[in-house]
Amino acid sequence: MSNRKVEVKGYKAYVCRQGDSFDLLAAQAYGTETMAHVIAQENPDYIDVLLFDGGETIRLPLVETVETPDTLPPWRR
């Protein structure tokens, strides 16, 4: 999924728990930590946070994978 393009369809408010990180949230929300940048980009105020203290409200993007010619397998192009 990391080499595929994603389209943000909306957002969900998420209240962070102590110890949460962008990669942990991405793994829980999207099934892979390689999507952490999608969450980080939508939360620029927290871009430098490695581990959340807990209680911070962030925007969790609701995404859809978009198939493009460069991400489709050769037999589907």
Biopython code that builds the backbone (N, CA, C, O; Angstrom):
import numpy as np
from Bio.PDB.StructureBuilder import StructureBuilder

atoms = [
    (1, "MET", "N", (0.816, -1.189, 0.000)),
    (1, "MET", "CA", (0.000, 0.000, 0.000)),
    (1, "MET", "C", (0.858, 1.251, 0.000)),
    (1, "MET", "O", (0.373, 2.305, -0.411)),
    (2, "SER", "N", (2.095, 1.191, 0.435)),
    (2, "SER", "CA", (2.922, 2.379, 0.566)),
    (2, "SER", "C", (3.264, 3.017, -0.768)),
    (2, "SER", "O", (3.470, 4.230, -0.815)),
    (3, "ASN", "N", (3.334, 2.253, -1.864)),
    (3, "ASN", "CA", (3.665, 2.840, -3.157)),
    (3, "ASN", "C", (2.414, 3.262, -3.917)),
    (3, "ASN", "O", (2.520, 3.766, -5.036)),
    (4, "ARG", "N", (1.261, 3.072, -3.349)),
    (4, "ARG", "CA", (0.010, 3.463, -3.992)),
    (4, "ARG", "C", (-0.377, 4.858, -3.535)),
    (4, "ARG", "O", (-0.031, 5.296, -2.438)),
    (5, "LYS", "N", (-1.094, 5.532, -4.396)),
    (5, "LYS", "CA", (-1.580, 6.858, -4.042)),
    (5, "LYS", "C", (-2.846, 6.704, -3.222)),
    (5, "LYS", "O", (-3.626, 5.773, -3.418)),
    (6, "VAL", "N", (-3.033, 7.634, -2.302)),
    (6, "VAL", "CA", (-4.237, 7.607, -1.480)),
    (6, "VAL", "C", (-5.010, 8.901, -1.680)),
    (6, "VAL", "O", (-4.439, 9.955, -1.959)),
    (7, "GLU", "N", (-6.304, 8.792, -1.531)),
    (7, "GLU", "CA", (-7.176, 9.954, -1.623)),
    (7, "GLU", "C", (-7.859, 10.111, -0.272)),
    (7, "GLU", "O", (-8.482, 9.177, 0.232)),
    (8, "VAL", "N", (-7.738, 11.306, 0.311)),
    (8, "VAL", "CA", (-8.369, 11.574, 1.597)),
    (8, "VAL", "C", (-9.849, 11.840, 1.354)),
    (8, "VAL", "O", (-10.214, 12.743, 0.601)),
    (9, "LYS", "N", (-10.690, 11.049, 1.996)),
    (9, "LYS", "CA", (-12.141, 11.144, 1.826)),
    (9, "LYS", "C", (-12.812, 11.919, 2.950)),
    (9, "LYS", "O", (-13.983, 12.283, 2.841)),
    (10, "GLY", "N", (-12.086, 12.170, 4.019)),
    (10, "GLY", "CA", (-12.642, 12.872, 5.169)),
    (10, "GLY", "C", (-11.698, 12.724, 6.350)),
    (10, "GLY", "O", (-10.566, 12.264, 6.205)),
    (11, "TYR", "N", (-12.172, 13.115, 7.503)),
    (11, "TYR", "CA", (-11.347, 13.077, 8.706)),
    (11, "TYR", "C", (-12.174, 12.609, 9.886)),
    (11, "TYR", "O", (-13.397, 12.748, 9.921)),
    (12, "LYS", "N", (-11.460, 12.047, 10.854)),
    (12, "LYS", "CA", (-12.074, 11.633, 12.106)),
    (12, "LYS", "C", (-11.209, 12.209, 13.213)),
    (12, "LYS", "O", (-9.982, 12.127, 13.146)),
    (13, "ALA", "N", (-11.823, 12.782, 14.216)),
    (13, "ALA", "CA", (-11.066, 13.273, 15.362)),
    (13, "ALA", "C", (-10.619, 12.071, 16.192)),
    (13, "ALA", "O", (-11.390, 11.142, 16.434)),
    (14, "TYR", "N", (-9.378, 12.110, 16.614)),
    (14, "TYR", "CA", (-8.840, 11.030, 17.441)),
    (14, "TYR", "C", (-8.129, 11.652, 18.632)),
    (14, "TYR", "O", (-7.287, 12.534, 18.462)),
    (15, "VAL", "N", (-8.457, 11.204, 19.821)),
    (15, "VAL", "CA", (-7.787, 11.668, 21.029)),
    (15, "VAL", "C", (-6.668, 10.681, 21.339)),
    (15, "VAL", "O", (-6.906, 9.504, 21.606)),
    (16, "CYS", "N", (-5.450, 11.192, 21.294)),
    (16, "CYS", "CA", (-4.268, 10.338, 21.488)),
    (16, "CYS", "C", (-4.176, 9.837, 22.920)),
    (16, "CYS", "O", (-4.582, 10.506, 23.871)),
    (17, "ARG", "N", (-3.631, 8.645, 23.035)),
    (17, "ARG", "CA", (-3.323, 8.062, 24.333)),
    (17, "ARG", "C", (-1.825, 8.186, 24.565)),
    (17, "ARG", "O", (-1.051, 8.293, 23.613)),
    (18, "GLN", "N", (-1.425, 8.172, 25.797)),
    (18, "GLN", "CA", (-0.009, 8.260, 26.124)),
    (18, "GLN", "C", (0.744, 7.141, 25.419)),
    (18, "GLN", "O", (0.372, 5.971, 25.515)),
    (19, "GLY", "N", (1.813, 7.513, 24.706)),
    (19, "GLY", "CA", (2.632, 6.530, 24.007)),
    (19, "GLY", "C", (2.263, 6.325, 22.555)),
    (19, "GLY", "O", (2.986, 5.646, 21.826)),
    (20, "ASP", "N", (1.141, 6.904, 22.115)),
    (20, "ASP", "CA", (0.790, 6.816, 20.694)),
    (20, "ASP", "C", (1.853, 7.507, 19.851)),
    (20, "ASP", "O", (2.498, 8.453, 20.303)),
    (21, "SER", "N", (2.029, 7.032, 18.635)),
    (21, "SER", "CA", (2.935, 7.652, 17.668)),
    (21, "SER", "C", (2.260, 7.586, 16.307)),
    (21, "SER", "O", (1.310, 6.829, 16.112)),
    (22, "PHE", "N", (2.756, 8.384, 15.366)),
    (22, "PHE", "CA", (2.153, 8.380, 14.037)),
    (22, "PHE", "C", (2.216, 6.995, 13.391)),
    (22, "PHE", "O", (1.256, 6.566, 12.751)),
    (23, "ASP", "N", (3.339, 6.296, 13.556)),
    (23, "ASP", "CA", (3.436, 4.975, 12.922)),
    (23, "ASP", "C", (2.523, 3.951, 13.596)),
    (23, "ASP", "O", (1.973, 3.083, 12.919)),
    (24, "LEU", "N", (2.356, 4.038, 14.896)),
    (24, "LEU", "CA", (1.436, 3.141, 15.592)),
    (24, "LEU", "C", (-0.009, 3.404, 15.149)),
    (24, "LEU", "O", (-0.769, 2.470, 14.896)),
    (25, "LEU", "N", (-0.373, 4.678, 15.059)),
    (25, "LEU", "CA", (-1.728, 5.029, 14.623)),
    (25, "LEU", "C", (-1.977, 4.592, 13.188)),
    (25, "LEU", "O", (-3.068, 4.125, 12.861)),
    (26, "ALA", "N", (-0.964, 4.741, 12.323)),
    (26, "ALA", "CA", (-1.104, 4.313, 10.929)),
    (26, "ALA", "C", (-1.292, 2.800, 10.841)),
    (26, "ALA", "O", (-2.112, 2.319, 10.059)),
    (27, "ALA", "N", (-0.539, 2.056, 11.636)),
    (27, "ALA", "CA", (-0.674, 0.597, 11.633)),
    (27, "ALA", "C", (-2.075, 0.187, 12.079)),
    (27, "ALA", "O", (-2.664, -0.738, 11.520)),
    (28, "GLN", "N", (-2.605, 0.879, 13.085)),
    (28, "GLN", "CA", (-3.946, 0.553, 13.574)),
    (28, "GLN", "C", (-5.026, 0.967, 12.576)),
    (28, "GLN", "O", (-5.986, 0.229, 12.354)),
    (29, "ALA", "N", (-4.868, 2.144, 11.976)),
    (29, "ALA", "CA", (-5.913, 2.681, 11.095)),
    (29, "ALA", "C", (-5.875, 2.096, 9.691)),
    (29, "ALA", "O", (-6.920, 1.855, 9.086)),
    (30, "TYR", "N", (-4.658, 1.865, 9.166)),
    (30, "TYR", "CA", (-4.515, 1.479, 7.760)),
    (30, "TYR", "C", (-3.870, 0.110, 7.546)),
    (30, "TYR", "O", (-3.783, -0.373, 6.418)),
    (31, "GLY", "N", (-3.424, -0.505, 8.630)),
    (31, "GLY", "CA", (-2.817, -1.823, 8.501)),
    (31, "GLY", "C", (-1.342, -1.809, 8.163)),
    (31, "GLY", "O", (-0.742, -2.869, 7.987)),
    (32, "THR", "N", (-0.738, -0.625, 8.069)),
    (32, "THR", "CA", (0.693, -0.516, 7.791)),
    (32, "THR", "C", (1.237, 0.790, 8.343)),
    (32, "THR", "O", (0.623, 1.847, 8.194)),
    (33, "GLU", "N", (2.391, 0.705, 8.978)),
    (33, "GLU", "CA", (3.007, 1.909, 9.531)),
    (33, "GLU", "C", (3.611, 2.807, 8.453)),
    (33, "GLU", "O", (3.965, 3.953, 8.730)),
    (34, "THR", "N", (3.730, 2.300, 7.238)),
    (34, "THR", "CA", (4.303, 3.114, 6.159)),
    (34, "THR", "C", (3.378, 4.257, 5.741)),
    (34, "THR", "O", (3.767, 5.104, 4.937)),
    (35, "MET", "N", (2.175, 4.287, 6.272)),
    (35, "MET", "CA", (1.232, 5.371, 5.975)),
    (35, "MET", "C", (1.269, 6.467, 7.037)),
    (35, "MET", "O", (0.408, 7.348, 7.042)),
    (36, "ALA", "N", (2.246, 6.426, 7.930)),
    (36, "ALA", "CA", (2.338, 7.419, 9.004)),
    (36, "ALA", "C", (2.419, 8.842, 8.466)),
    (36, "ALA", "O", (1.904, 9.772, 9.085)),
    (37, "HIS", "N", (3.060, 9.012, 7.321)),
    (37, "HIS", "CA", (3.199, 10.358, 6.751)),
    (37, "HIS", "C", (1.850, 10.985, 6.409)),
    (37, "HIS", "O", (1.716, 12.208, 6.439)),
    (38, "VAL", "N", (0.862, 10.175, 6.089)),
    (38, "VAL", "CA", (-0.473, 10.688, 5.760)),
    (38, "VAL", "C", (-1.077, 11.366, 6.995)),
    (38, "VAL", "O", (-1.664, 12.443, 6.888)),
    (39, "ILE", "N", (-0.932, 10.745, 8.145)),
    (39, "ILE", "CA", (-1.449, 11.323, 9.388)),
    (39, "ILE", "C", (-0.616, 12.537, 9.787)),
    (39, "ILE", "O", (-1.167, 13.567, 10.177)),
    (40, "ALA", "N", (0.695, 12.424, 9.693)),
    (40, "ALA", "CA", (1.577, 13.527, 10.081)),
    (40, "ALA", "C", (1.321, 14.779, 9.248)),
    (40, "ALA", "O", (1.302, 15.887, 9.786)),
    (41, "GLN", "N", (1.124, 14.616, 7.949)),
    (41, "GLN", "CA", (0.885, 15.768, 7.072)),
    (41, "GLN", "C", (-0.390, 16.515, 7.445)),
    (41, "GLN", "O", (-0.472, 17.728, 7.255)),
    (42, "GLU", "N", (-1.369, 15.818, 7.965)),
    (42, "GLU", "CA", (-2.635, 16.454, 8.336)),
    (42, "GLU", "C", (-2.604, 17.057, 9.737)),
    (42, "GLU", "O", (-3.577, 17.674, 10.172)),
    (43, "ASN", "N", (-1.491, 16.880, 10.441)),
    (43, "ASN", "CA", (-1.356, 17.384, 11.803)),
    (43, "ASN", "C", (-0.028, 18.111, 11.975)),
    (43, "ASN", "O", (0.817, 17.682, 12.761)),
    (44, "PRO", "N", (0.166, 19.217, 11.239)),
    (44, "PRO", "CA", (1.466, 19.898, 11.252)),
    (44, "PRO", "C", (1.880, 20.424, 12.623)),
    (44, "PRO", "O", (3.075, 20.577, 12.878)),
    (45, "ASP", "N", (0.931, 20.704, 13.511)),
    (45, "ASP", "CA", (1.286, 21.184, 14.849)),
    (45, "ASP", "C", (2.001, 20.115, 15.669)),
    (45, "ASP", "O", (2.666, 20.431, 16.656)),
    (46, "TYR", "N", (1.869, 18.864, 15.271)),
    (46, "TYR", "CA", (2.465, 17.754, 16.021)),
    (46, "TYR", "C", (3.557, 17.038, 15.231)),
    (46, "TYR", "O", (3.982, 15.947, 15.612)),
    (47, "ILE", "N", (4.008, 17.633, 14.149)),
    (47, "ILE", "CA", (4.949, 16.965, 13.241)),
    (47, "ILE", "C", (6.245, 16.534, 13.944)),
    (47, "ILE", "O", (6.867, 15.553, 13.537)),
    (48, "ASP", "N", (6.655, 17.252, 14.988)),
    (48, "ASP", "CA", (7.899, 16.926, 15.689)),
    (48, "ASP", "C", (7.696, 15.997, 16.885)),
    (48, "ASP", "O", (8.656, 15.686, 17.591)),
    (49, "VAL", "N", (6.480, 15.558, 17.118)),
    (49, "VAL", "CA", (6.186, 14.690, 18.261)),
    (49, "VAL", "C", (6.519, 13.245, 17.903)),
    (49, "VAL", "O", (6.034, 12.711, 16.905)),
    (50, "LEU", "N", (7.350, 12.626, 18.729)),
    (50, "LEU", "CA", (7.659, 11.206, 18.525)),
    (50, "LEU", "C", (6.640, 10.327, 19.241)),
    (50, "LEU", "O", (6.109, 9.378, 18.664)),
    (51, "LEU", "N", (6.374, 10.653, 20.498)),
    (51, "LEU", "CA", (5.374, 9.938, 21.295)),
    (51, "LEU", "C", (4.444, 10.967, 21.925)),
    (51, "LEU", "O", (4.900, 11.931, 22.539)),
    (52, "PHE", "N", (3.161, 10.762, 21.772)),
    (52, "PHE", "CA", (2.192, 11.691, 22.333)),
    (52, "PHE", "C", (2.082, 11.511, 23.843)),
    (52, "PHE", "O", (2.206, 10.402, 24.363)),
    (53, "ASP", "N", (1.844, 12.635, 24.540)),
    (53, "ASP", "CA", (1.674, 12.599, 25.993)),
    (53, "ASP", "C", (0.329, 12.000, 26.385)),
    (53, "ASP", "O", (0.187, 11.410, 27.456)),
    (54, "GLY", "N", (-0.643, 12.157, 25.513)),
    (54, "GLY", "CA", (-2.006, 11.708, 25.785)),
    (54, "GLY", "C", (-2.914, 12.916, 25.935)),
    (54, "GLY", "O", (-2.553, 13.898, 26.582)),
    (55, "GLY", "N", (-4.081, 12.840, 25.341)),
    (55, "GLY", "CA", (-5.039, 13.930, 25.426)),
    (55, "GLY", "C", (-5.054, 14.859, 24.225)),
    (55, "GLY", "O", (-5.976, 15.662, 24.086)),
    (56, "GLU", "N", (-4.055, 14.769, 23.352)),
    (56, "GLU", "CA", (-4.024, 15.608, 22.155)),
    (56, "GLU", "C", (-5.076, 15.107, 21.165)),
    (56, "GLU", "O", (-5.214, 13.902, 20.954)),
    (57, "THR", "N", (-5.806, 16.025, 20.569)),
    (57, "THR", "CA", (-6.786, 15.653, 19.547)),
    (57, "THR", "C", (-6.182, 15.930, 18.182)),
    (57, "THR", "O", (-5.792, 17.059, 17.882)),
    (58, "ILE", "N", (-6.107, 14.897, 17.360)),
    (58, "ILE", "CA", (-5.548, 15.037, 16.013)),
    (58, "ILE", "C", (-6.608, 14.662, 14.985)),
    (58, "ILE", "O", (-7.652, 14.095, 15.306)),
    (59, "ARG", "N", (-6.298, 14.999, 13.738)),
    (59, "ARG", "CA", (-7.169, 14.627, 12.614)),
    (59, "ARG", "C", (-6.634, 13.339, 12.007)),
    (59, "ARG", "O", (-5.497, 13.283, 11.539)),
    (60, "LEU", "N", (-7.462, 12.314, 12.020)),
    (60, "LEU", "CA", (-7.100, 11.031, 11.430)),
    (60, "LEU", "C", (-7.762, 10.951, 10.057)),
    (60, "LEU", "O", (-8.982, 10.812, 9.972)),
    (61, "PRO", "N", (-6.970, 11.038, 8.970)),
    (61, "PRO", "CA", (-7.555, 11.016, 7.632)),
    (61, "PRO", "C", (-8.216, 9.677, 7.314)),
    (61, "PRO", "O", (-7.683, 8.612, 7.625)),
    (62, "LEU", "N", (-9.376, 9.757, 6.695)),
    (62, "LEU", "CA", (-10.057, 8.577, 6.170)),
    (62, "LEU", "C", (-9.648, 8.495, 4.708)),
    (62, "LEU", "O", (-9.993, 9.372, 3.916)),
    (63, "VAL", "N", (-8.920, 7.458, 4.347)),
    (63, "VAL", "CA", (-8.327, 7.392, 3.010)),
    (63, "VAL", "C", (-8.864, 6.227, 2.200)),
    (63, "VAL", "O", (-9.384, 5.244, 2.727)),
    (64, "GLU", "N", (-8.713, 6.386, 0.903)),
    (64, "GLU", "CA", (-9.056, 5.340, -0.052)),
    (64, "GLU", "C", (-7.860, 5.184, -0.980)),
    (64, "GLU", "O", (-7.311, 6.173, -1.464)),
    (65, "THR", "N", (-7.462, 3.957, -1.224)),
    (65, "THR", "CA", (-6.367, 3.710, -2.154)),
    (65, "THR", "C", (-6.849, 3.983, -3.566)),
    (65, "THR", "O", (-7.922, 3.536, -3.971)),
    (66, "VAL", "N", (-6.044, 4.722, -4.305)),
    (66, "VAL", "CA", (-6.390, 5.052, -5.684)),
    (66, "VAL", "C", (-5.436, 4.310, -6.603)),
    (66, "VAL", "O", (-4.222, 4.505, -6.538)),
    (67, "GLU", "N", (-5.983, 3.464, -7.453)),
    (67, "GLU", "CA", (-5.157, 2.738, -8.418)),
    (67, "GLU", "C", (-4.835, 3.664, -9.586)),
    (67, "GLU", "O", (-5.733, 4.259, -10.182)),
    (68, "THR", "N", (-3.571, 3.781, -9.902)),
    (68, "THR", "CA", (-3.127, 4.578, -11.042)),
    (68, "THR", "C", (-2.298, 3.673, -11.941)),
    (68, "THR", "O", (-1.859, 2.613, -11.496)),
    (69, "PRO", "N", (-2.071, 4.056, -13.184)),
    (69, "PRO", "CA", (-1.297, 3.190, -14.085)),
    (69, "PRO", "C", (0.044, 2.740, -13.514)),
    (69, "PRO", "O", (0.469, 1.611, -13.763)),
    (70, "ASP", "N", (0.717, 3.603, -12.752)),
    (70, "ASP", "CA", (2.014, 3.201, -12.213)),
    (70, "ASP", "C", (1.895, 2.296, -10.993)),
    (70, "ASP", "O", (2.894, 1.711, -10.575)),
    (71, "THR", "N", (0.705, 2.163, -10.407)),
    (71, "THR", "CA", (0.545, 1.270, -9.259)),
    (71, "THR", "C", (-0.202, -0.010, -9.598)),
    (71, "THR", "O", (-0.251, -0.937, -8.789)),
    (72, "LEU", "N", (-0.777, -0.065, -10.777)),
    (72, "LEU", "CA", (-1.476, -1.277, -11.202)),
    (72, "LEU", "C", (-0.483, -2.349, -11.636)),
    (72, "LEU", "O", (0.563, -2.021, -12.196)),
    (73, "PRO", "N", (-0.784, -3.609, -11.394)),
    (73, "PRO", "CA", (0.076, -4.663, -11.919)),
    (73, "PRO", "C", (0.011, -4.640, -13.450)),
    (73, "PRO", "O", (-0.992, -4.200, -14.013)),
    (74, "PRO", "N", (1.060, -5.104, -14.129)),
    (74, "PRO", "CA", (1.119, -5.024, -15.596)),
    (74, "PRO", "C", (-0.094, -5.608, -16.302)),
    (74, "PRO", "O", (-0.510, -5.082, -17.334)),
    (75, "TRP", "N", (-0.675, -6.686, -15.771)),
    (75, "TRP", "CA", (-1.805, -7.315, -16.454)),
    (75, "TRP", "C", (-3.106, -6.515, -16.311)),
    (75, "TRP", "O", (-4.104, -6.860, -16.944)),
    (76, "ARG", "N", (-3.117, -5.450, -15.490)),
    (76, "ARG", "CA", (-4.319, -4.630, -15.351)),
    (76, "ARG", "C", (-4.163, -3.262, -16.004)),
    (76, "ARG", "O", (-5.081, -2.444, -15.951)),
    (77, "ARG", "N", (-3.004, -3.005, -16.622)),
    (77, "ARG", "CA", (-2.779, -1.691, -17.242)),
    (77, "ARG", "C", (-3.439, -1.587, -18.569)),
    (77, "ARG", "O", (-3.349, -0.549, -19.224)),
]
sb = StructureBuilder()
sb.init_structure("model")
sb.init_model(0)
sb.init_chain("A")
sb.init_seg("    ")
for serial, (resi, resn, name, xyz) in enumerate(atoms, 1):
    if name == "N":
        sb.init_residue(resn, " ", resi, " ")
    sb.init_atom(name, np.array(xyz, "f"), 0.0, 1.0, " ", f" {name:<3s}", serial, name[0])
structure = sb.get_structure()
